[in-house]
Amino acid sequence: MQTLSNAVQDYMGPVKTATDPAYKHREDGSTMRALAWFGKEDVRMVDAPIPDVSEDKDVIIKVTGTTICGSDLHLYHSEMMALQKGDILGHEFMGVIDRVGPAVTSLKPGDKVVTSFQIACGTCRYCQKNYSSMCEKTNNSSLMASMYGQRDAGFLGYGHMTGGFPGGQAEYVRVPFGEVNCLKVPPGVSDEQVIYLSDVLPTSYHAIQDTRVEEGDVVGVWGLGPIGLACVKWALLKGASKVYAIDANPTRLALAKSLGNVVTVDFKNENVTKKIQGEVPQGLDVCIDATTFHEPKTILHKVEKALMLETDVSETPNEMIFLVKKFGRIGLIGVYSGYTNHFNIGALMEKGVRFIGNGQAPVHLYWHEILNDYIIPGKFDVRFLVSHRVDIEDFPKLYEKFDKRYAGVEKVFVQTKFSEAPGEGFPQLTRVDDWANKVM
């Protein structure tokens, strides 16, 4: 019997990428340190050529801060198709402008900027509405078009299904359409305060906005990684009367509990459905799935995933469909990539559930609002998310810890030789080797 993965590969044919012709590199042959993918759970620090301006609208950034996002683990586990050995990872980063193309007028060397993880052209019909994640011009992957019918924008550091653009877990990055995809950072704001405008903050905010969390709503958030924790915070800021936060990591459950009127549910020790239905018999107003497709709970899904009879698992969506109220709203902001079995489509229809694929968040739609209305006034203090600071050379070991849910690791600020000193109230530099071996 042909497996799903074989069938997909046979049907799709060769994957086209946006990196042909190859990027230009510094003429002097100089190199940088970068984190590259070489196979399942095999990421390494390498010496890679420093990128140079390849197109007139490019900017080259010296990275002052980068990090691991939970979705990077899908690449780490080789669960995303179209990765190639040597791909530089990382889509969440910021830095200082080093060089600009001849068509760039509003940015100059020395400007401090945050970069969105998606690459938008700035002119297509989606970009005109600031739907930057849906740009029509920056990703020519035939694989994505064949699987989904349309393409997302190109993404930095996320493999060739999203355009093949080298990412930001490196000392330098080339950012196409730099004036569109870089946000200037105002004076007096630390790197740690704004780096997460590149992904985590707009992504979590988008989940809450797109799923329409309203004043007085009772909300459930499944998965308390950085995205899920930020969703809890945003829901409360938007007026949710109560948030149920579901996870099994004690540290993350405690963090969620500290944010306000939050009821935590440990899915390994409690029956999620029984607890929530017992307390909210009419059903939750909104459910947010901030989890992941790659961790089945039941034997059936474990077997089907092992045999590649499905790529994604429907257990959390089914739980949400059961627990949401009639005509309630469900948002999927956690990364799903392909096909799932045993999806409760009947309950979805009969209850009139608004089942919303939030999609890749349009960073450009939100990042000015989040910066000016929440970060600078202190309404959203990111310090609760930032647990550690490490050096770029520790990236491979950091991936291992992050993947194993090492106790207390949330967002880790990864510095380079270009980084500023830690901002006030943020973690000081540590080495991963010095952390105790404790896994939750």
C-alpha positions as CSV (number, residue, x, y, z in Angstrom):
1,M,0.0,0.0,0.0
2,Q,1.3,3.4,-0.9
3,T,1.8,5.8,2.1
4,L,0.5,9.4,2.1
5,S,4.1,10.7,2.0
6,N,5.0,8.7,-1.0
7,A,1.8,9.6,-2.8
8,V,2.4,13.3,-2.1
9,Q,5.9,13.2,-3.4
10,D,4.9,11.2,-6.5
11,Y,2.2,13.7,-7.3
12,M,4.0,16.9,-6.6
13,G,7.1,16.3,-8.6
14,P,10.2,18.5,-8.1
15,V,10.0,21.4,-5.7
16,K,10.8,24.8,-7.2
17,T,12.3,27.4,-4.9
18,A,12.8,31.1,-4.7
19,T,16.5,30.9,-4.3
20,D,17.3,30.3,-8.0
21,P,19.5,32.1,-9.0
22,A,21.4,31.7,-5.7
23,Y,21.9,34.6,-3.4
24,K,24.9,36.8,-3.9
25,H,27.5,36.6,-1.2
26,R,30.3,39.0,0.0
27,E,32.9,39.2,-2.7
28,D,35.7,38.8,-0.2
29,G,34.5,35.4,0.8
30,S,33.8,36.3,4.4
31,T,31.7,33.9,6.5
32,M,29.3,34.1,9.4
33,R,28.1,31.6,12.0
34,A,24.7,30.1,11.3
35,L,22.5,27.2,12.4
36,A,21.8,24.8,9.6
37,W,19.6,21.7,9.1
38,F,21.1,18.4,8.1
39,G,18.4,15.8,8.9
40,K,16.0,14.7,11.6
41,E,17.1,16.2,15.0
42,D,20.4,17.1,13.3
43,V,21.1,20.9,13.4
44,R,24.6,22.3,13.4
45,M,26.5,25.5,13.7
46,V,28.3,26.1,10.4
47,D,30.4,28.8,8.7
48,A,28.3,30.1,5.9
49,P,28.9,32.8,3.3
50,I,27.7,36.3,4.4
51,P,24.8,37.4,2.1
52,D,25.1,40.5,0.0
53,V,22.5,42.6,-1.7
54,S,21.0,40.5,-4.6
55,E,18.1,42.7,-5.6
56,D,17.6,46.5,-5.5
57,K,15.1,46.4,-2.7
58,D,17.1,44.1,-0.4
59,V,18.5,45.0,3.0
60,I,21.2,43.0,4.8
61,I,20.8,42.8,8.6
62,K,23.3,42.1,11.3
63,V,21.3,40.0,13.7
64,T,21.3,41.2,17.3
65,G,18.7,38.8,18.6
66,T,17.1,35.6,17.4
67,T,15.3,32.7,19.0
68,I,13.6,29.3,18.5
69,C,9.9,29.2,17.7
70,G,7.8,26.2,18.5
71,S,7.1,25.7,14.8
72,D,10.8,25.3,14.3
73,L,10.5,21.9,15.9
74,H,8.5,20.7,12.9
75,L,11.7,21.3,10.8
76,Y,13.9,19.8,13.6
77,H,11.8,16.6,13.4
78,S,11.8,16.6,9.6
79,E,8.0,16.9,9.6
80,M,7.9,19.6,7.0
81,M,8.5,18.6,3.4
82,A,11.1,20.2,1.1
83,L,13.9,20.8,3.5
84,Q,17.4,20.5,2.0
85,K,20.6,19.8,3.9
86,G,22.4,23.0,4.8
87,D,19.3,25.1,4.9
88,I,19.7,28.0,7.4
89,L,16.8,28.0,9.9
90,G,15.1,30.7,11.9
91,H,12.2,33.0,11.2
92,E,12.0,35.1,14.4
93,F,14.8,37.7,14.7
94,M,15.8,41.3,14.6
95,G,18.9,43.4,14.1
96,V,20.7,46.4,12.7
97,I,20.8,47.4,9.0
98,D,24.2,46.6,7.5
99,R,23.7,47.2,3.8
100,V,20.8,48.4,1.6
101,G,20.0,48.0,-2.1
102,P,20.0,51.0,-4.4
103,A,16.2,51.2,-4.4
104,V,15.9,51.5,-0.6
105,T,15.3,55.0,0.6
106,S,13.7,54.8,4.1
107,L,16.2,52.6,5.7
108,K,19.9,53.1,6.2
109,P,22.9,51.3,7.8
110,G,22.6,51.5,11.6
111,D,18.8,51.5,11.8
112,K,17.5,49.1,14.4
113,V,14.7,46.9,13.0
114,V,12.5,43.9,13.6
115,T,11.8,41.7,10.6
116,S,8.5,39.9,9.9
117,F,8.9,36.1,9.4
118,Q,7.0,36.4,6.2
119,I,8.3,38.1,3.1
120,A,5.7,40.5,1.5
121,C,6.1,42.3,-1.8
122,G,4.1,45.3,-0.6
123,T,2.2,45.6,-3.9
124,C,-0.1,42.6,-4.6
125,R,-3.8,42.6,-3.6
126,Y,-3.1,40.9,-0.3
127,C,-0.2,43.1,0.7
128,Q,-2.3,46.2,-0.1
129,K,-4.5,45.1,2.8
130,N,-1.5,44.3,5.0
131,Y,-2.2,40.5,4.7
132,S,1.5,40.0,4.5
133,S,1.4,36.3,5.1
134,M,-0.6,35.7,2.0
135,C,1.6,37.7,-0.5
136,E,1.1,36.3,-4.0
137,K,4.6,37.1,-5.3
138,T,7.3,35.8,-2.9
139,N,6.8,32.1,-2.8
140,N,6.9,30.0,-6.0
141,S,6.8,26.6,-4.4
142,S,5.0,24.2,-6.7
143,L,4.6,21.8,-3.7
144,M,2.5,24.2,-1.6
145,A,0.4,25.2,-4.6
146,S,-0.4,21.6,-5.3
147,M,-1.2,20.7,-1.7
148,Y,-3.3,23.7,-0.7
149,G,-4.5,25.2,-4.0
150,Q,-2.8,28.5,-3.3
151,R,0.6,29.6,-1.8
152,D,1.4,31.5,1.3
153,A,4.0,34.2,1.2
154,G,7.6,33.2,1.3
155,F,8.9,32.7,4.8
156,L,12.4,33.2,6.1
157,G,14.2,30.1,7.4
158,Y,11.3,27.6,6.9
159,G,12.5,25.4,4.0
160,H,11.6,25.3,0.4
161,M,7.9,24.8,0.7
162,T,7.9,28.5,1.8
163,G,10.3,29.7,-0.8
164,G,13.7,28.5,0.4
165,F,14.8,31.7,2.0
166,P,17.8,31.4,4.4
167,G,16.7,32.3,7.9
168,G,17.7,34.4,10.9
169,Q,19.4,31.9,13.2
170,A,22.6,33.4,11.9
171,E,24.8,36.5,12.2
172,Y,23.5,38.0,9.0
173,V,20.3,37.8,6.9
174,R,19.2,39.0,3.6
175,V,15.7,40.5,3.7
176,P,14.0,40.9,0.3
177,F,11.7,44.0,0.0
178,G,13.4,45.3,3.1
179,E,11.4,48.5,3.4
180,V,8.2,46.5,3.5
181,N,9.4,43.7,5.8
182,C,11.4,45.6,8.4
183,L,9.9,47.7,11.2
184,K,12.0,50.4,12.7
185,V,12.4,50.2,16.5
186,P,12.1,53.5,18.4
187,P,14.8,54.7,20.7
188,G,14.7,53.5,24.3
189,V,13.1,50.1,23.5
190,S,15.2,47.0,24.3
191,D,15.7,44.2,21.8
192,E,13.9,41.7,24.1
193,Q,10.8,43.9,24.1
194,V,10.4,43.9,20.3
195,I,12.0,40.8,18.9
196,Y,8.8,38.9,19.2
197,L,6.9,41.3,17.0
198,S,8.5,39.2,14.2
199,D,6.1,36.3,15.0
200,V,4.9,35.3,18.5
201,L,3.1,38.5,19.4
202,P,1.3,39.1,16.1
203,T,0.5,35.4,15.7
204,S,-1.1,35.1,19.1
205,Y,-2.9,38.4,18.7
206,H,-4.2,37.3,15.3
207,A,-5.7,34.2,16.8
208,I,-7.7,36.2,19.3
209,Q,-8.8,38.9,16.8
210,D,-9.6,36.4,14.0
211,T,-11.6,34.2,16.3
212,R,-13.3,37.3,17.8
213,V,-12.8,37.0,21.5
214,E,-15.2,39.5,23.0
215,E,-16.0,41.0,26.4
216,G,-17.3,38.4,28.8
217,D,-16.3,35.4,26.7
218,V,-15.2,32.2,28.4
219,V,-12.2,31.0,26.4
220,G,-10.3,27.8,26.2
221,V,-6.6,27.7,25.0
222,W,-5.1,24.3,24.2
223,G,-1.3,24.3,24.4
224,L,0.7,26.7,26.6
225,G,3.9,27.2,24.6
226,P,4.8,30.8,24.0
227,I,2.0,31.3,21.5
228,G,-0.6,29.7,23.8
229,L,0.6,31.7,26.8
230,A,0.4,34.9,24.8
231,C,-3.1,33.9,23.6
232,V,-4.2,33.6,27.3
233,K,-2.8,37.1,28.0
234,W,-4.4,38.6,24.9
235,A,-7.8,37.0,25.7
236,L,-7.8,38.6,29.1
237,L,-6.7,42.0,27.7
238,K,-9.7,41.7,25.3
239,G,-12.1,41.2,28.2
240,A,-12.5,37.4,28.5
241,S,-14.2,36.7,31.8
242,K,-12.3,33.4,32.3
243,V,-9.7,31.4,30.4
244,Y,-9.3,27.6,30.6
245,A,-5.6,26.9,29.9
246,I,-4.8,23.3,28.9
247,D,-1.4,21.7,29.0
248,A,0.7,19.1,30.9
249,N,3.8,21.2,31.7
250,P,3.6,22.4,35.3
251,T,5.8,25.5,34.7
252,R,3.6,26.6,31.8
253,L,0.4,25.9,33.7
254,A,1.7,28.0,36.6
255,L,2.6,30.8,34.2
256,A,-0.8,30.8,32.7
257,K,-2.4,30.8,36.2
258,S,-0.4,33.9,37.1
259,L,-1.9,36.0,34.3
260,G,-5.3,36.5,35.8
261,N,-8.7,34.7,35.9
262,V,-7.3,31.4,34.5
263,V,-8.4,27.9,35.3
264,T,-5.6,25.4,34.4
265,V,-6.2,21.9,33.2
266,D,-3.4,19.3,33.2
267,F,-4.5,16.9,30.4
268,K,-2.3,14.1,31.7
269,N,-3.9,14.0,35.1
270,E,-7.4,15.4,34.5
271,N,-10.1,14.6,32.0
272,V,-10.3,17.8,30.0
273,T,-13.8,17.2,28.6
274,K,-15.3,16.2,31.9
275,K,-13.8,19.1,33.8
276,I,-14.7,21.9,31.4
277,Q,-18.1,20.5,30.6
278,G,-18.9,20.1,34.3
279,E,-18.0,23.8,34.9
280,V,-19.3,25.3,31.7
281,P,-22.2,23.1,30.6
282,Q,-23.4,25.5,28.0
283,G,-20.0,25.3,26.2
284,L,-17.0,27.6,25.8
285,D,-17.6,30.8,23.7
286,V,-14.2,30.5,22.0
287,C,-11.6,27.7,21.7
288,I,-8.0,28.4,20.5
289,D,-5.8,25.5,19.3
290,A,-2.2,26.6,19.9
291,T,-0.9,23.0,19.9
292,T,0.8,21.0,17.2
293,F,0.0,18.2,14.7
294,H,2.9,15.9,15.7
295,E,2.0,14.5,19.1
296,P,-0.8,11.9,19.0
297,K,-2.3,10.9,22.3
298,T,-4.2,7.7,21.5
299,I,-2.8,4.4,20.1
300,L,-4.9,4.7,17.0
301,H,-3.4,8.0,15.9
302,K,0.1,6.9,17.0
303,V,-0.2,3.9,14.7
304,E,-1.6,5.9,11.8
305,K,1.1,8.5,12.0
306,A,3.8,5.9,12.3
307,L,2.5,4.3,9.1
308,M,2.2,7.7,7.5
309,L,-1.6,7.1,6.9
310,E,-2.1,10.7,8.2
311,T,0.2,13.6,8.7
312,D,-1.8,15.5,11.4
313,V,-3.8,14.5,14.4
314,S,-7.5,15.5,15.0
315,E,-7.7,14.8,18.7
316,T,-7.5,18.4,19.9
317,P,-9.8,19.8,17.2
318,N,-12.4,17.2,18.1
319,E,-12.1,18.0,21.8
320,M,-12.7,21.7,21.0
321,I,-15.7,20.9,18.8
322,F,-17.2,18.9,21.6
323,L,-16.7,21.6,24.3
324,V,-17.5,24.8,22.3
325,K,-21.0,26.2,22.6
326,K,-23.5,26.0,19.7
327,F,-22.5,28.6,17.1
328,G,-19.3,29.0,19.1
329,R,-15.9,29.8,17.5
330,I,-12.8,27.7,17.1
331,G,-9.5,29.0,15.9
332,L,-6.5,27.0,14.7
333,I,-3.3,29.0,15.1
334,G,-1.1,25.9,15.9
335,V,0.7,24.6,12.9
336,Y,-1.1,21.9,10.9
337,S,0.4,20.8,7.6
338,G,-1.6,18.1,5.8
339,Y,-4.2,15.5,6.4
340,T,-6.0,14.0,9.4
341,N,-8.3,11.1,10.1
342,H,-11.4,10.7,12.4
343,F,-12.3,14.4,12.3
344,N,-15.8,15.0,13.8
345,I,-17.3,16.8,10.9
346,G,-20.8,15.8,11.9
347,A,-20.6,17.7,15.2
348,L,-19.1,20.6,13.4
349,M,-22.1,20.9,11.2
350,E,-24.8,20.1,13.7
351,K,-23.6,22.5,16.3
352,G,-23.0,25.3,13.8
353,V,-19.4,25.7,14.9
354,R,-17.4,28.4,13.3
355,F,-14.2,26.5,12.6
356,I,-11.6,29.0,11.6
357,G,-8.2,28.3,10.2
358,N,-6.4,31.4,11.4
359,G,-3.6,30.8,8.9
360,Q,-0.1,32.2,9.1
361,A,-0.6,35.5,10.9
362,P,-0.4,38.7,8.8
363,V,2.4,40.3,10.9
364,H,2.2,43.6,9.1
365,L,-1.5,44.0,10.0
366,Y,-0.8,44.1,13.7
367,W,2.8,45.0,14.5
368,H,2.4,48.8,14.7
369,E,-0.7,48.4,16.9
370,I,1.0,45.9,19.2
371,L,4.1,48.1,19.5
372,N,2.4,51.4,20.0
373,D,-0.7,50.4,22.0
374,Y,0.6,47.5,24.1
375,I,4.4,47.2,24.3
376,I,5.5,50.8,24.7
377,P,2.7,51.7,27.2
378,G,3.5,48.5,29.1
379,K,0.0,46.8,28.7
380,F,1.7,43.7,27.3
381,D,5.0,43.1,29.2
382,V,6.8,40.3,27.4
383,R,9.1,39.5,30.3
384,F,6.8,36.7,31.5
385,L,7.6,34.9,28.2
386,V,11.4,35.3,28.1
387,S,13.0,32.6,30.3
388,H,16.7,32.5,29.2
389,R,19.5,34.2,27.2
390,V,22.1,32.2,25.5
391,D,24.9,32.6,22.8
392,I,24.4,31.6,19.2
393,E,26.9,28.8,19.6
394,D,24.6,27.1,22.0
395,F,21.8,26.7,19.3
396,P,22.1,22.9,18.7
397,K,22.0,22.2,22.5
398,L,19.1,24.7,22.9
399,Y,17.1,22.8,20.2
400,E,17.5,19.6,22.2
401,K,16.3,21.3,25.5
402,F,13.5,23.1,23.8
403,D,12.3,20.0,22.1
404,K,12.3,18.0,25.3
405,R,10.4,20.7,27.2
406,Y,13.2,21.3,29.6
407,A,11.6,22.8,32.7
408,G,11.2,26.5,32.6
409,V,12.3,27.1,29.0
410,E,9.9,29.4,27.1
411,K,11.2,32.0,24.7
412,V,15.0,32.1,24.7
413,F,16.8,35.2,23.5
414,V,19.8,34.1,21.5
415,Q,22.5,36.7,21.2
416,T,25.2,37.2,18.6
417,K,28.4,39.2,18.6
418,F,26.4,42.2,17.5
419,S,23.9,42.1,20.4
420,E,23.3,44.8,23.0
421,A,23.5,44.1,26.8
422,P,20.4,42.5,28.3
423,G,17.4,44.9,28.7
424,E,16.2,45.8,32.2
425,G,14.4,42.9,33.9
426,F,15.4,40.4,31.2
427,P,17.6,37.3,31.7
428,Q,21.4,37.5,31.8
429,L,23.6,35.3,29.6
430,T,23.8,31.6,30.6
431,R,25.2,28.5,29.0
432,V,22.9,25.6,28.1
433,D,25.5,23.1,29.6
434,D,25.1,24.8,32.9
435,W,21.4,24.1,33.1
436,A,20.3,21.1,35.3
437,N,18.9,18.2,33.4
438,K,15.3,18.6,34.3
439,V,12.5,17.8,31.8
440,M,8.7,18.3,32.3
